[in-house]
């Protein structure tokens, strides 16, 4: 994979319930590409405007 190459992700598996919010601040997301490359993304601040909440 070269710099600038496209990366397709998803769909994510799982379920959401009423009231769930995808706010990531204070947590991390780990992505593994091709089973070889691990990337860890850490939110540097809260979402603004605030995170959406599922109805």
N, CA, C, O and CB atoms as a CASP TS submission, in Angstrom:
PFRMAT TS
TARGET T0000
AUTHOR 0000-0000-0000
METHOD Language model
MODEL 1
PARENT N/A
ATOM      1  N   UNK     1       0.859  -1.166   0.000  1.00  0.00           N
ATOM      2  CA  UNK     1       0.000   0.000   0.000  1.00  0.00           C
ATOM      3  C   UNK     1       0.905   1.228   0.000  1.00  0.00           C
ATOM      4  O   UNK     1       1.792   1.359   0.843  1.00  0.00           O
ATOM      5  CB  UNK     1      -0.977  -0.002   1.229  1.00  0.00           C
ATOM      6  N   UNK     2       0.676   2.096  -0.926  1.00  0.00           N
ATOM      7  CA  UNK     2       1.480   3.306  -1.031  1.00  0.00           C
ATOM      8  C   UNK     2       0.729   4.507  -0.451  1.00  0.00           C
ATOM      9  O   UNK     2      -0.496   4.495  -0.335  1.00  0.00           O
ATOM     10  CB  UNK     2       1.861   3.570  -2.496  1.00  0.00           C
ATOM     11  N   UNK     3       1.483   5.531  -0.096  1.00  0.00           N
ATOM     12  CA  UNK     3       0.862   6.765   0.386  1.00  0.00           C
ATOM     13  C   UNK     3      -0.109   7.289  -0.657  1.00  0.00           C
ATOM     14  O   UNK     3       0.229   7.383  -1.837  1.00  0.00           O
ATOM     15  CB  UNK     3       1.931   7.832   0.714  1.00  0.00           C
ATOM     16  N   UNK     4      -1.299   7.626  -0.229  1.00  0.00           N
ATOM     17  CA  UNK     4      -2.307   8.154  -1.139  1.00  0.00           C
ATOM     18  C   UNK     4      -3.216   7.100  -1.747  1.00  0.00           C
ATOM     19  O   UNK     4      -4.203   7.448  -2.394  1.00  0.00           O
ATOM     20  CB  UNK     4      -1.643   8.898  -2.226  1.00  0.00           C
ATOM     21  N   UNK     5      -2.908   5.805  -1.555  1.00  0.00           N
ATOM     22  CA  UNK     5      -3.775   4.750  -2.070  1.00  0.00           C
ATOM     23  C   UNK     5      -5.120   4.794  -1.345  1.00  0.00           C
ATOM     24  O   UNK     5      -5.189   5.148  -0.168  1.00  0.00           O
ATOM     25  CB  UNK     5      -3.109   3.356  -1.906  1.00  0.00           C
ATOM     26  N   UNK     6      -6.168   4.437  -2.047  1.00  0.00           N
ATOM     27  CA  UNK     6      -7.505   4.404  -1.461  1.00  0.00           C
ATOM     28  C   UNK     6      -7.597   3.285  -0.434  1.00  0.00           C
ATOM     29  O   UNK     6      -6.945   2.250  -0.572  1.00  0.00           O
ATOM     30  CB  UNK     6      -8.577   4.222  -2.554  1.00  0.00           C
ATOM     31  N   UNK     7      -8.393   3.493   0.574  1.00  0.00           N
ATOM     32  CA  UNK     7      -8.641   2.492   1.601  1.00  0.00           C
ATOM     33  C   UNK     7     -10.136   2.438   1.829  1.00  0.00           C
ATOM     34  O   UNK     7     -10.760   3.452   2.140  1.00  0.00           O
ATOM     35  CB  UNK     7      -7.874   2.814   2.925  1.00  0.00           C
ATOM     36  N   UNK     8     -10.709   1.262   1.675  1.00  0.00           N
ATOM     37  CA  UNK     8     -12.143   1.101   1.885  1.00  0.00           C
ATOM     38  C   UNK     8     -12.365   0.381   3.195  1.00  0.00           C
ATOM     39  O   UNK     8     -11.736  -0.644   3.460  1.00  0.00           O
ATOM     40  CB  UNK     8     -12.802   0.330   0.715  1.00  0.00           C
ATOM     41  N   UNK     9     -13.265   0.915   4.025  1.00  0.00           N
ATOM     42  CA  UNK     9     -13.578   0.286   5.308  1.00  0.00           C
ATOM     43  C   UNK     9     -15.077   0.106   5.439  1.00  0.00           C
ATOM     44  O   UNK     9     -15.859   0.812   4.804  1.00  0.00           O
ATOM     45  CB  UNK     9     -13.033   1.123   6.482  1.00  0.00           C
ATOM     46  N   UNK    10     -15.466  -0.843   6.267  1.00  0.00           N
ATOM     47  CA  UNK    10     -16.890  -1.058   6.535  1.00  0.00           C
ATOM     48  C   UNK    10     -17.462  -2.116   5.617  1.00  0.00           C
ATOM     49  O   UNK    10     -16.751  -2.609   4.741  1.00  0.00           O
ATOM     50  CB  UNK    10     -17.670   0.242   6.378  1.00  0.00           C
ATOM     51  N   UNK    11     -18.682  -2.470   5.781  1.00  0.00           N
ATOM     52  CA  UNK    11     -19.523  -1.944   6.858  1.00  0.00           C
ATOM     53  C   UNK    11     -19.073  -2.490   8.208  1.00  0.00           C
ATOM     54  O   UNK    11     -18.506  -3.579   8.298  1.00  0.00           O
ATOM     55  CB  UNK    11     -21.000  -2.293   6.610  1.00  0.00           C
ATOM     56  N   UNK    12     -19.333  -1.728   9.236  1.00  0.00           N
ATOM     57  CA  UNK    12     -19.002  -2.178  10.585  1.00  0.00           C
ATOM     58  C   UNK    12     -20.096  -3.107  11.080  1.00  0.00           C
ATOM     59  O   UNK    12     -21.279  -2.877  10.826  1.00  0.00           O
ATOM     60  CB  UNK    12     -18.823  -0.976  11.549  1.00  0.00           C
ATOM     61  N   UNK    13     -19.708  -4.135  11.775  1.00  0.00           N
ATOM     62  CA  UNK    13     -20.709  -5.051  12.314  1.00  0.00           C
ATOM     63  C   UNK    13     -21.119  -4.566  13.701  1.00  0.00           C
ATOM     64  O   UNK    13     -20.360  -3.865  14.370  1.00  0.00           O
ATOM     65  CB  UNK    13     -20.162  -6.514  12.373  1.00  0.00           C
ATOM     66  N   UNK    14     -22.288  -4.930  14.117  1.00  0.00           N
ATOM     67  CA  UNK    14     -22.763  -4.560  15.443  1.00  0.00           C
ATOM     68  C   UNK    14     -24.133  -3.934  15.366  1.00  0.00           C
ATOM     69  O   UNK    14     -24.724  -3.818  14.292  1.00  0.00           O
ATOM     70  CB  UNK    14     -21.792  -3.608  16.117  1.00  0.00           C
ATOM     71  N   UNK    15     -24.625  -3.537  16.507  1.00  0.00           N
ATOM     72  CA  UNK    15     -25.949  -2.926  16.566  1.00  0.00           C
ATOM     73  C   UNK    15     -25.868  -1.646  17.385  1.00  0.00           C
ATOM     74  O   UNK    15     -24.960  -1.466  18.197  1.00  0.00           O
ATOM     75  CB  UNK    15     -26.992  -3.905  17.171  1.00  0.00           C
ATOM     76  N   UNK    16     -26.822  -0.773  17.162  1.00  0.00           N
ATOM     77  CA  UNK    16     -26.942   0.432  17.981  1.00  0.00           C
ATOM     78  C   UNK    16     -28.340   0.453  18.577  1.00  0.00           C
ATOM     79  O   UNK    16     -29.295  -0.055  17.990  1.00  0.00           O
ATOM     80  CB  UNK    16     -26.661   1.730  17.145  1.00  0.00           C
ATOM     81  N   UNK    17     -28.433   1.043  19.736  1.00  0.00           N
ATOM     82  CA  UNK    17     -29.717   1.164  20.414  1.00  0.00           C
ATOM     83  C   UNK    17     -30.086   2.636  20.519  1.00  0.00           C
ATOM     84  O   UNK    17     -29.224   3.507  20.407  1.00  0.00           O
ATOM     85  CB  UNK    17     -29.673   0.504  21.817  1.00  0.00           C
ATOM     86  N   UNK    18     -31.342   2.906  20.731  1.00  0.00           N
ATOM     87  CA  UNK    18     -31.805   4.265  20.927  1.00  0.00           C
ATOM     88  C   UNK    18     -31.003   4.905  22.056  1.00  0.00           C
ATOM     89  O   UNK    18     -30.868   4.335  23.139  1.00  0.00           O
ATOM     90  CB  UNK    18     -33.322   4.294  21.237  1.00  0.00           C
ATOM     91  N   UNK    19     -30.473   6.099  21.788  1.00  0.00           N
ATOM     92  CA  UNK    19     -29.676   6.805  22.786  1.00  0.00           C
ATOM     93  C   UNK    19     -28.184   6.599  22.637  1.00  0.00           C
ATOM     94  O   UNK    19     -27.407   7.317  23.266  1.00  0.00           O
ATOM     95  CB  UNK    19     -30.089   6.381  24.145  1.00  0.00           C
ATOM     96  N   UNK    20     -27.748   5.630  21.813  1.00  0.00           N
ATOM     97  CA  UNK    20     -26.321   5.406  21.597  1.00  0.00           C
ATOM     98  C   UNK    20     -25.713   6.592  20.858  1.00  0.00           C
ATOM     99  O   UNK    20     -26.374   7.219  20.030  1.00  0.00           O
ATOM    100  CB  UNK    20     -26.085   4.101  20.808  1.00  0.00           C
ATOM    101  N   UNK    21     -24.474   6.893  21.153  1.00  0.00           N
ATOM    102  CA  UNK    21     -23.755   7.993  20.528  1.00  0.00           C
ATOM    103  C   UNK    21     -22.382   7.507  20.079  1.00  0.00           C
ATOM    104  O   UNK    21     -21.741   6.747  20.804  1.00  0.00           O
ATOM    105  CB  UNK    21     -23.625   9.192  21.499  1.00  0.00           C
ATOM    106  N   UNK    22     -21.910   7.926  18.896  1.00  0.00           N
ATOM    107  CA  UNK    22     -20.619   7.472  18.398  1.00  0.00           C
ATOM    108  C   UNK    22     -19.451   8.347  18.854  1.00  0.00           C
ATOM    109  O   UNK    22     -18.397   8.316  18.217  1.00  0.00           O
ATOM    110  CB  UNK    22     -20.650   7.422  16.901  1.00  0.00           C
ATOM    111  N   UNK    23     -19.592   9.111  19.910  1.00  0.00           N
ATOM    112  CA  UNK    23     -18.497   9.965  20.391  1.00  0.00           C
ATOM    113  C   UNK    23     -17.268   9.108  20.669  1.00  0.00           C
ATOM    114  O   UNK    23     -17.361   8.088  21.353  1.00  0.00           O
ATOM    115  CB  UNK    23     -18.917  10.746  21.672  1.00  0.00           C
ATOM    116  N   UNK    24     -16.110   9.522  20.136  1.00  0.00           N
ATOM    117  CA  UNK    24     -14.883   8.742  20.289  1.00  0.00           C
ATOM    118  C   UNK    24     -13.873   9.396  21.221  1.00  0.00           C
ATOM    119  O   UNK    24     -12.837   8.801  21.516  1.00  0.00           O
ATOM    120  CB  UNK    24     -14.250   8.523  18.945  1.00  0.00           C
ATOM    121  N   UNK    25     -14.157  10.617  21.694  1.00  0.00           N
ATOM    122  CA  UNK    25     -13.191  11.320  22.530  1.00  0.00           C
ATOM    123  C   UNK    25     -12.961  10.539  23.816  1.00  0.00           C
ATOM    124  O   UNK    25     -13.907  10.098  24.469  1.00  0.00           O
ATOM    125  CB  UNK    25     -13.673  12.754  22.843  1.00  0.00           C
ATOM    126  N   UNK    26     -11.701  10.376  24.166  1.00  0.00           N
ATOM    127  CA  UNK    26     -11.357   9.620  25.366  1.00  0.00           C
ATOM    128  C   UNK    26     -11.119   8.148  25.081  1.00  0.00           C
ATOM    129  O   UNK    26     -10.831   7.376  25.996  1.00  0.00           O
ATOM    130  CB  UNK    26     -12.444   9.762  26.393  1.00  0.00           C
ATOM    131  N   UNK    27     -11.237   7.753  23.818  1.00  0.00           N
ATOM    132  CA  UNK    27     -11.009   6.361  23.442  1.00  0.00           C
ATOM    133  C   UNK    27     -10.146   6.264  22.200  1.00  0.00           C
ATOM    134  O   UNK    27      -9.674   7.277  21.683  1.00  0.00           O
ATOM    135  CB  UNK    27     -12.331   5.647  23.212  1.00  0.00           C
ATOM    136  N   UNK    28      -9.944   5.074  21.733  1.00  0.00           N
ATOM    137  CA  UNK    28      -9.144   4.851  20.537  1.00  0.00           C
ATOM    138  C   UNK    28      -9.854   3.870  19.615  1.00  0.00           C
ATOM    139  O   UNK    28     -10.736   3.118  20.029  1.00  0.00           O
ATOM    140  CB  UNK    28      -7.742   4.329  20.906  1.00  0.00           C
ATOM    141  N   UNK    29      -9.447   3.903  18.372  1.00  0.00           N
ATOM    142  CA  UNK    29      -9.952   2.977  17.367  1.00  0.00           C
ATOM    143  C   UNK    29      -8.751   2.271  16.762  1.00  0.00           C
ATOM    144  O   UNK    29      -7.831   2.927  16.274  1.00  0.00           O
ATOM    145  CB  UNK    29     -10.802   3.714  16.267  1.00  0.00           C
ATOM    146  N   UNK    30      -8.745   0.949  16.785  1.00  0.00           N
ATOM    147  CA  UNK    30      -7.644   0.189  16.214  1.00  0.00           C
ATOM    148  C   UNK    30      -8.109  -0.424  14.901  1.00  0.00           C
ATOM    149  O   UNK    30      -9.162  -1.060  14.840  1.00  0.00           O
ATOM    150  CB  UNK    30      -7.144  -0.908  17.200  1.00  0.00           C
ATOM    151  N   UNK    31      -7.320  -0.229  13.855  1.00  0.00           N
ATOM    152  CA  UNK    31      -7.630  -0.748  12.535  1.00  0.00           C
ATOM    153  C   UNK    31      -6.494  -1.667  12.112  1.00  0.00           C
ATOM    154  O   UNK    31      -5.322  -1.313  12.245  1.00  0.00           O
ATOM    155  CB  UNK    31      -7.841   0.406  11.503  1.00  0.00           C
ATOM    156  N   UNK    32      -6.833  -2.837  11.609  1.00  0.00           N
ATOM    157  CA  UNK    32      -5.822  -3.747  11.071  1.00  0.00           C
ATOM    158  C   UNK    32      -6.080  -3.919   9.584  1.00  0.00           C
ATOM    159  O   UNK    32      -7.158  -4.357   9.183  1.00  0.00           O
ATOM    160  CB  UNK    32      -5.841  -5.128  11.808  1.00  0.00           C
ATOM    161  N   UNK    33      -5.090  -3.573   8.766  1.00  0.00           N
ATOM    162  CA  UNK    33      -5.204  -3.665   7.312  1.00  0.00           C
ATOM    163  C   UNK    33      -4.447  -4.888   6.807  1.00  0.00           C
ATOM    164  O   UNK    33      -3.283  -5.097   7.151  1.00  0.00           O
ATOM    165  CB  UNK    33      -4.669  -2.381   6.637  1.00  0.00           C
ATOM    166  N   UNK    34      -5.109  -5.679   6.003  1.00  0.00           N
ATOM    167  CA  UNK    34      -4.523  -6.878   5.400  1.00  0.00           C
ATOM    168  C   UNK    34      -3.997  -7.874   6.427  1.00  0.00           C
ATOM    169  O   UNK    34      -3.195  -8.744   6.088  1.00  0.00           O
ATOM    170  CB  UNK    34      -3.408  -6.484   4.474  1.00  0.00           C
ATOM    171  N   UNK    35      -4.436  -7.757   7.675  1.00  0.00           N
ATOM    172  CA  UNK    35      -3.980  -8.654   8.720  1.00  0.00           C
ATOM    173  C   UNK    35      -2.533  -8.441   9.109  1.00  0.00           C
ATOM    174  O   UNK    35      -1.978  -9.222   9.882  1.00  0.00           O
ATOM    175  CB  UNK    35      -4.169 -10.056   8.290  1.00  0.00           C
ATOM    176  N   UNK    36      -1.906  -7.382   8.579  1.00  0.00           N
ATOM    177  CA  UNK    36      -0.482  -7.153   8.816  1.00  0.00           C
ATOM    178  C   UNK    36      -0.167  -5.808   9.453  1.00  0.00           C
ATOM    179  O   UNK    36       0.749  -5.703  10.268  1.00  0.00           O
ATOM    180  CB  UNK    36       0.257  -7.266   7.532  1.00  0.00           C
ATOM    181  N   UNK    37      -0.913  -4.794   9.088  1.00  0.00           N
ATOM    182  CA  UNK    37      -0.596  -3.433   9.501  1.00  0.00           C
ATOM    183  C   UNK    37      -1.619  -2.982  10.528  1.00  0.00           C
ATOM    184  O   UNK    37      -2.817  -2.964  10.243  1.00  0.00           O
ATOM    185  CB  UNK    37      -0.568  -2.469   8.284  1.00  0.00           C
ATOM    186  N   UNK    38      -1.165  -2.619  11.712  1.00  0.00           N
ATOM    187  CA  UNK    38      -2.069  -2.140  12.757  1.00  0.00           C
ATOM    188  C   UNK    38      -1.913  -0.634  12.904  1.00  0.00           C
ATOM    189  O   UNK    38      -0.801  -0.116  13.015  1.00  0.00           O
ATOM    190  CB  UNK    38      -1.792  -2.855  14.108  1.00  0.00           C
ATOM    191  N   UNK    39      -3.033   0.048  12.902  1.00  0.00           N
ATOM    192  CA  UNK    39      -3.051   1.496  13.091  1.00  0.00           C
ATOM    193  C   UNK    39      -3.943   1.801  14.275  1.00  0.00           C
ATOM    194  O   UNK    39      -5.011   1.205  14.420  1.00  0.00           O
ATOM    195  CB  UNK    39      -3.544   2.240  11.810  1.00  0.00           C
ATOM    196  N   UNK    40      -3.521   2.712  15.114  1.00  0.00           N
ATOM    197  CA  UNK    40      -4.342   3.135  16.240  1.00  0.00           C
ATOM    198  C   UNK    40      -4.639   4.614  16.095  1.00  0.00           C
ATOM    199  O   UNK    40      -3.720   5.428  16.005  1.00  0.00           O
ATOM    200  CB  UNK    40      -3.641   2.840  17.591  1.00  0.00           C
ATOM    201  N   UNK    41      -5.911   4.968  16.071  1.00  0.00           N
ATOM    202  CA  UNK    41      -6.349   6.355  15.946  1.00  0.00           C
ATOM    203  C   UNK    41      -6.912   6.797  17.288  1.00  0.00           C
ATOM    204  O   UNK    41      -7.738   6.107  17.886  1.00  0.00           O
ATOM    205  CB  UNK    41      -7.410   6.519  14.807  1.00  0.00           C
ATOM    206  N   UNK    42      -6.457   7.952  17.754  1.00  0.00           N
ATOM    207  CA  UNK    42      -6.918   8.489  19.028  1.00  0.00           C
ATOM    208  C   UNK    42      -7.519   9.870  18.792  1.00  0.00           C
ATOM    209  O   UNK    42      -6.870  10.737  18.207  1.00  0.00           O
ATOM    210  CB  UNK    42      -5.756   8.557  20.062  1.00  0.00           C
ATOM    211  N   UNK    43      -8.743  10.078  19.238  1.00  0.00           N
ATOM    212  CA  UNK    43      -9.399  11.375  19.091  1.00  0.00           C
ATOM    213  C   UNK    43      -8.649  12.408  19.926  1.00  0.00           C
ATOM    214  O   UNK    43      -8.317  12.158  21.085  1.00  0.00           O
ATOM    215  CB  UNK    43     -10.898  11.298  19.518  1.00  0.00           C
ATOM    216  N   UNK    44      -8.385  13.561  19.334  1.00  0.00           N
ATOM    217  CA  UNK    44      -7.659  14.620  20.032  1.00  0.00           C
ATOM    218  C   UNK    44      -8.587  15.615  20.720  1.00  0.00           C
ATOM    219  O   UNK    44      -8.120  16.478  21.464  1.00  0.00           O
ATOM    220  CB  UNK    44      -6.766  15.351  19.063  1.00  0.00           C
ATOM    221  N   UNK    45      -9.884  15.508  20.485  1.00  0.00           N
ATOM    222  CA  UNK    45     -10.846  16.395  21.112  1.00  0.00           C
ATOM    223  C   UNK    45     -12.242  15.895  20.855  1.00  0.00           C
ATOM    224  O   UNK    45     -12.442  15.030  20.001  1.00  0.00           O
ATOM    225  CB  UNK    45     -10.688  17.825  20.605  1.00  0.00           C
ATOM    226  N   UNK    46     -13.203  16.413  21.566  1.00  0.00           N
ATOM    227  CA  UNK    46     -14.593  15.989  21.359  1.00  0.00           C
ATOM    228  C   UNK    46     -15.111  16.456  20.003  1.00  0.00           C
ATOM    229  O   UNK    46     -14.599  17.424  19.440  1.00  0.00           O
ATOM    230  CB  UNK    46     -15.495  16.531  22.480  1.00  0.00           C
ATOM    231  N   UNK    47     -16.129  15.769  19.478  1.00  0.00           N
ATOM    232  CA  UNK    47     -16.731  16.148  18.210  1.00  0.00           C
ATOM    233  C   UNK    47     -17.415  17.499  18.360  1.00  0.00           C
ATOM    234  O   UNK    47     -18.033  17.795  19.383  1.00  0.00           O
ATOM    235  CB  UNK    47     -17.734  15.074  17.731  1.00  0.00           C
ATOM    236  N   UNK    48     -17.288  18.306  17.318  1.00  0.00           N
ATOM    237  CA  UNK    48     -17.946  19.610  17.342  1.00  0.00           C
ATOM    238  C   UNK    48     -18.474  19.920  15.953  1.00  0.00           C
ATOM    239  O   UNK    48     -17.669  19.937  15.023  1.00  0.00           O
ATOM    240  CB  UNK    48     -16.975  20.723  17.824  1.00  0.00           C
ATOM    241  N   UNK    49     -19.742  20.163  15.737  1.00  0.00           N
ATOM    242  CA  UNK    49     -20.742  20.148  16.801  1.00  0.00           C
ATOM    243  C   UNK    49     -20.854  18.762  17.409  1.00  0.00           C
ATOM    244  O   UNK    49     -20.435  17.776  16.803  1.00  0.00           O
ATOM    245  CB  UNK    49     -22.104  20.603  16.269  1.00  0.00           C
ATOM    246  N   UNK    50     -21.409  18.689  18.585  1.00  0.00           N
ATOM    247  CA  UNK    50     -21.484  17.463  19.362  1.00  0.00           C
ATOM    248  C   UNK    50     -21.881  16.227  18.569  1.00  0.00           C
ATOM    249  O   UNK    50     -22.464  16.340  17.491  1.00  0.00           O
ATOM    250  CB  UNK    50     -22.439  17.650  20.462  1.00  0.00           C
ATOM    251  N   UNK    51     -21.571  15.057  19.091  1.00  0.00           N
ATOM    252  CA  UNK    51     -21.873  13.817  18.375  1.00  0.00           C
ATOM    253  C   UNK    51     -23.373  13.623  18.202  1.00  0.00           C
ATOM    254  O   UNK    51     -24.171  14.049  19.038  1.00  0.00           O
ATOM    255  CB  UNK    51     -21.278  12.623  19.111  1.00  0.00           C
ATOM    256  N   UNK    52     -23.740  12.974  17.104  1.00  0.00           N
ATOM    257  CA  UNK    52     -25.166  12.681  16.923  1.00  0.00           C
ATOM    258  C   UNK    52     -25.561  11.520  17.836  1.00  0.00           C
ATOM    259  O   UNK    52     -24.719  10.714  18.232  1.00  0.00           O
ATOM    260  CB  UNK    52     -25.485  12.343  15.430  1.00  0.00           C
ATOM    261  N   UNK    53     -26.808  11.449  18.152  1.00  0.00           N
ATOM    262  CA  UNK    53     -27.346  10.396  19.011  1.00  0.00           C
ATOM    263  C   UNK    53     -28.442   9.684  18.243  1.00  0.00           C
ATOM    264  O   UNK    53     -29.326  10.333  17.684  1.00  0.00           O
ATOM    265  CB  UNK    53     -27.886  10.972  20.364  1.00  0.00           C
ATOM    266  N   UNK    54     -28.400   8.359  18.207  1.00  0.00           N
ATOM    267  CA  UNK    54     -29.397   7.587  17.502  1.00  0.00           C
ATOM    268  C   UNK    54     -30.755   7.710  18.183  1.00  0.00           C
ATOM    269  O   UNK    54     -30.851   7.642  19.408  1.00  0.00           O
ATOM    270  CB  UNK    54     -28.973   6.128  17.417  1.00  0.00           C
ATOM    271  N   UNK    55     -31.821   7.894  17.370  1.00  0.00           N
ATOM    272  CA  UNK    55     -33.183   7.973  17.921  1.00  0.00           C
ATOM    273  C   UNK    55     -33.676   6.600  18.302  1.00  0.00           C
ATOM    274  O   UNK    55     -34.801   6.459  18.783  1.00  0.00           O
ATOM    275  CB  UNK    55     -34.149   8.617  16.915  1.00  0.00           C
TER
END
